[in-house]
Amino acid sequence: MKNRQLMMSLSLASAAVIGGNAPAQAIDFDFSYQPGTSLKQMLGFEMAGQIWSYYLTDDITVKIHVEMTDALPSNILGGALPGLQQNKNYGTYRQKLYSDRTSADDYTAYDNLQAHHYSDGNTRYHSVFESGQGWYNKNISLTNANAKAINYHSNNFVLDGYIVMNSDFIWSYNYERSAPTLLDTIIRFLSVDFLSVAVHEIGHILGFVSGVDSTILADYDASYQMSFAYYCPGYVPL
């Protein structure tokens, strides 16, 4: 009960700091935190979630666990491991996107999707690799958040993403963006803005995953935190 009350208080505080509430229909974030995460760090993620909620109106809840750790390489600010929905049918994916269009940008995005129709009834897209070779795929992998947004998910209760932040960095928690003193200016010059990195990492959980880090999508689920030792497409180099 205390944790729930704390999260509600943090959410209200974050809305007050950034100047208001998200739209009535907006994406909702359910953050959980590893022991040792400070209140300032929790507030940073609650605010980062509020910022995303101003722009995304999907009526879904994205569940993210956050951990501060000193186990990351010294040049890494943080990392994000999205939960993945594997082997989704590409034809069904296009149909779901078709039904989910609400804006001119949505229509443009849909109209530019590949659609190679085969006699077996499957719709495929063509992937090209650095070698110049490629193949036609009938399946696609989505982040949990992407799949939820278009109602193409198989489990609504799993963790949607895991974010780690490097506790060895000097972080700035000046969320109000108040006028800095001379000491504040010196500290900011030596520090990294925590809120900006939190917004960035949440973006990976939502679906902004680099396509150049690896040509293989490993079958990892965000609930397996040890996978960070081997695969983390959201790592942000300093």
C-alpha positions as CSV (number, residue, x, y, z in Angstrom):
1,M,0.0,0.0,0.0
2,K,2.8,2.4,0.9
3,N,4.5,1.8,-2.5
4,R,1.2,2.5,-4.3
5,Q,0.7,5.7,-2.4
6,L,4.3,6.7,-3.1
7,M,3.8,6.2,-6.8
8,M,0.6,8.2,-6.8
9,S,2.4,11.0,-5.0
10,L,5.3,10.9,-7.5
11,S,2.9,11.0,-10.4
12,L,1.1,14.0,-9.1
13,A,4.4,15.7,-8.3
14,S,5.7,15.0,-11.8
15,A,2.6,16.5,-13.4
16,A,2.9,19.6,-11.3
17,V,6.6,20.1,-12.2
18,I,6.0,19.7,-16.0
19,G,3.0,22.0,-15.8
20,G,-0.2,19.9,-16.1
21,N,-1.7,16.6,-16.8
22,A,-1.6,14.4,-19.9
23,P,-4.6,14.2,-22.2
24,A,-7.7,12.3,-21.0
25,Q,-6.8,9.3,-23.2
26,A,-3.1,8.8,-23.1
27,I,-0.6,6.0,-22.6
28,D,-0.1,5.1,-19.0
29,F,3.2,3.9,-17.4
30,D,3.4,1.5,-14.5
31,F,6.9,1.9,-13.1
32,S,8.5,-0.4,-10.5
33,Y,11.8,0.3,-9.0
34,Q,14.7,-1.8,-7.7
35,P,15.6,-1.2,-4.0
36,G,18.2,1.5,-3.8
37,T,16.5,3.8,-6.4
38,S,16.3,7.3,-4.9
39,L,13.1,9.4,-4.8
40,K,14.7,11.9,-7.2
41,Q,15.4,9.1,-9.6
42,M,11.9,7.8,-9.3
43,L,10.5,11.2,-9.9
44,G,12.7,11.5,-13.0
45,F,11.1,8.4,-14.5
46,E,7.6,9.4,-13.5
47,M,8.2,12.8,-15.3
48,A,9.6,11.1,-18.3
49,G,6.5,8.9,-18.5
50,Q,4.3,12.0,-18.3
51,I,6.3,13.6,-21.2
52,W,5.6,10.6,-23.4
53,S,2.0,10.6,-22.3
54,Y,1.6,14.1,-23.8
55,Y,2.3,12.7,-27.3
56,L,0.9,9.2,-27.3
57,T,-2.8,8.6,-27.0
58,D,-2.9,4.8,-27.0
59,D,-5.2,3.6,-24.2
60,I,-2.6,1.1,-22.9
61,T,-0.4,0.6,-19.8
62,V,3.3,-0.1,-20.3
63,K,5.0,-1.8,-17.3
64,I,8.7,-0.9,-16.8
65,H,11.1,-1.9,-14.1
66,V,14.0,0.5,-13.4
67,E,17.3,-0.3,-11.7
68,M,20.3,1.8,-10.8
69,T,23.5,-0.2,-11.1
70,D,27.3,0.2,-11.0
71,A,27.8,-2.9,-13.2
72,L,27.6,-1.1,-16.5
73,P,30.7,-0.2,-18.5
74,S,32.1,3.2,-17.6
75,N,31.1,4.8,-20.9
76,I,27.5,3.7,-20.8
77,L,24.8,6.0,-19.3
78,G,22.0,3.4,-19.3
79,G,20.4,0.6,-21.2
80,A,16.9,-0.6,-22.1
81,L,15.7,-4.1,-22.8
82,P,12.2,-4.1,-24.4
83,G,9.9,-7.1,-24.0
84,L,9.4,-8.7,-27.4
85,Q,6.4,-10.3,-29.1
86,Q,8.0,-12.7,-31.5
87,N,6.9,-14.3,-34.8
88,K,3.8,-12.1,-35.3
89,N,2.2,-12.5,-38.7
90,Y,3.1,-9.6,-40.9
91,G,-0.2,-9.6,-42.8
92,T,-2.1,-9.4,-39.5
93,Y,0.3,-6.7,-38.3
94,R,-0.6,-4.6,-41.4
95,Q,-4.3,-5.1,-40.7
96,K,-3.9,-4.0,-37.1
97,L,-2.1,-0.9,-38.2
98,Y,-4.8,-0.2,-40.8
99,S,-7.5,-0.3,-38.1
100,D,-5.4,1.9,-35.7
101,R,-4.9,4.8,-38.1
102,T,-6.1,8.1,-36.6
103,S,-3.9,10.8,-38.1
104,A,-2.4,11.9,-41.5
105,D,1.0,10.5,-40.3
106,D,-0.6,7.2,-39.5
107,Y,-2.0,7.0,-43.0
108,T,1.4,7.9,-44.5
109,A,3.2,5.3,-42.5
110,Y,0.7,2.6,-43.4
111,D,0.7,3.5,-47.1
112,N,4.5,3.1,-47.2
113,L,4.6,-0.4,-45.7
114,Q,5.7,-3.2,-48.0
115,A,3.2,-5.8,-49.1
116,H,4.4,-8.7,-51.2
117,H,1.4,-11.1,-51.6
118,Y,2.1,-14.8,-52.1
119,S,-0.1,-17.6,-53.3
120,D,0.0,-19.3,-49.9
121,G,-2.0,-16.4,-48.5
122,N,0.8,-14.8,-46.6
123,T,1.9,-11.2,-47.0
124,R,5.6,-10.6,-46.8
125,Y,8.2,-7.8,-46.5
126,H,11.7,-7.8,-48.0
127,S,14.7,-7.5,-45.7
128,V,18.1,-6.6,-47.3
129,F,21.4,-7.1,-45.4
130,E,24.8,-5.5,-45.7
131,S,25.9,-8.2,-48.1
132,G,23.2,-7.1,-50.6
133,Q,21.3,-10.3,-50.1
134,G,17.9,-10.6,-48.4
135,W,14.8,-12.6,-48.0
136,Y,11.0,-12.2,-47.8
137,N,9.6,-12.6,-44.3
138,K,6.0,-13.4,-43.3
139,N,6.7,-12.9,-39.6
140,I,7.7,-9.8,-37.6
141,S,8.9,-9.1,-34.1
142,L,7.4,-6.2,-32.1
143,T,8.1,-4.7,-28.7
144,N,5.4,-5.4,-26.2
145,A,4.4,-1.8,-26.2
146,N,4.0,-1.7,-30.0
147,A,2.0,-4.8,-29.9
148,K,-0.3,-3.5,-27.1
149,A,-0.8,-0.2,-29.0
150,I,-2.3,-2.0,-32.0
151,N,-4.0,-4.7,-30.0
152,Y,-1.7,-7.5,-31.2
153,H,-0.3,-8.8,-28.0
154,S,-0.6,-12.3,-26.4
155,N,-0.1,-11.4,-22.8
156,N,-1.1,-8.3,-21.0
157,F,0.6,-9.1,-17.7
158,V,4.3,-9.6,-18.5
159,L,6.9,-6.9,-17.9
160,D,7.1,-4.7,-21.0
161,G,10.7,-3.5,-20.4
162,Y,13.6,-3.3,-18.1
163,I,15.8,-0.1,-17.8
164,V,19.2,0.2,-16.1
165,M,20.9,3.4,-15.3
166,N,24.6,3.8,-14.5
167,S,24.8,4.9,-10.8
168,D,28.5,5.8,-11.3
169,F,27.7,8.9,-13.3
170,I,27.2,12.3,-11.9
171,W,23.5,13.0,-12.6
172,S,21.7,16.3,-12.7
173,Y,18.2,16.2,-11.1
174,N,17.2,19.8,-11.9
175,Y,13.8,18.9,-13.2
176,E,12.3,22.4,-12.7
177,R,15.0,23.8,-15.0
178,S,15.4,26.6,-12.4
179,A,17.9,29.4,-12.9
180,P,21.3,28.0,-12.0
181,T,23.7,29.4,-9.5
182,L,27.4,29.4,-10.3
183,L,27.8,26.2,-8.3
184,D,24.8,24.7,-10.2
185,T,26.4,25.7,-13.5
186,I,29.7,23.9,-12.6
187,I,27.8,20.8,-11.5
188,R,25.7,20.7,-14.7
189,F,28.9,21.0,-16.7
190,L,30.2,17.9,-15.0
191,S,26.9,16.0,-14.9
192,V,24.3,14.3,-17.2
193,D,20.7,15.2,-17.3
194,F,18.8,12.3,-15.7
195,L,15.4,13.2,-17.1
196,S,16.6,13.4,-20.7
197,V,18.2,9.9,-20.5
198,A,15.1,8.5,-18.9
199,V,13.0,9.8,-21.7
200,H,15.4,8.3,-24.2
201,E,15.4,4.8,-22.6
202,I,11.6,4.7,-22.3
203,G,11.6,5.4,-26.1
204,H,13.4,2.1,-26.6
205,I,10.8,0.2,-24.5
206,L,8.1,1.8,-26.6
207,G,9.6,0.6,-29.9
208,F,12.4,2.8,-30.9
209,V,14.9,0.0,-31.2
210,S,18.0,0.4,-33.5
211,G,18.1,-1.9,-36.5
212,V,21.9,-1.6,-36.9
213,D,23.0,-3.1,-33.5
214,S,22.3,-6.6,-34.6
215,T,20.7,-8.5,-37.5
216,I,19.4,-11.1,-35.1
217,L,16.6,-10.5,-32.6
218,A,17.3,-12.9,-29.8
219,D,14.4,-14.5,-28.0
220,Y,14.8,-12.6,-24.8
221,D,12.0,-11.4,-22.5
222,A,12.3,-8.3,-20.4
223,S,11.7,-10.3,-17.3
224,Y,15.1,-11.9,-17.7
225,Q,17.3,-9.1,-16.3
226,M,20.5,-11.1,-16.7
227,S,20.1,-10.8,-20.5
228,F,21.6,-7.3,-20.1
229,A,25.0,-8.9,-19.8
230,Y,24.7,-10.1,-23.4
231,Y,22.1,-8.0,-25.3
232,C,21.0,-4.5,-24.7
233,P,20.0,-2.5,-27.8
234,G,19.2,0.6,-25.8
235,Y,22.7,1.2,-24.5
236,V,23.6,4.9,-24.8
237,P,27.3,5.6,-25.2
238,L,28.6,8.6,-23.5
